[in-house]
């Protein structure tokens, strides 16, 4: 049987760094800590990465590649409420996987120009996709809102999604790393974002949304 090739040191460094940043916060982790956890010398670490910012930027490249696969509307047809729901699920899962970017966002952007520029682009792209999802619903008479309202709604959706984990951390920091607790937190985040849309939904789409919401809330309350 063929054996899998061992992961390269660079990949292992990125994987470990992401885990440490997520668990303890990026400002609290140094390259020395990463090297010790990897059981390699600092010199070996610096052979692969110049400094911690180089590690952060490399992780961000992975994040950008993954988010690019999510940030799109369905092709060949107009979006429906299930698409919005699915889009938010995937987005929150990605936010959780790279949660240190969101939890430490202000600190990271204040000292990393590359992240500042690229994260602005990501936010703009998120708003564009959220706007298009709402416009598609309106074109099917499933949503009743003006262009100005849709623009504000899309922005609010992105703001809530972007800072939801920070809110959950402040609300319950002791349970922030507990898997089930955070799974529930992400579910609440999806629901919270979708409540931005509910007042503008009409007809069958509103009924479908309420059915999805009821099923969702029942799972959360178990």
ABEGO torsion letter per residue (X at the ends): XBBBBBBBAAAAAAAAAAAAAAAAEAAABBAAAAAAAAGBBAAAAAAABABAAAAAAAAAAAAAAAAAAABBBBBGBBBBAAAAAAAAAAAAAAAAAAAAAAAAAAAAAAABAAAAAAAAAAAAAAAAAAAAAAAAAAAAGABBBBAAAAAAAAAAAAAAAAAAAAAAAAABAAAAABAAAAAAAAAAAAAAAAAAAAAABBEAAAAAAAAAAAAAAAAAAX
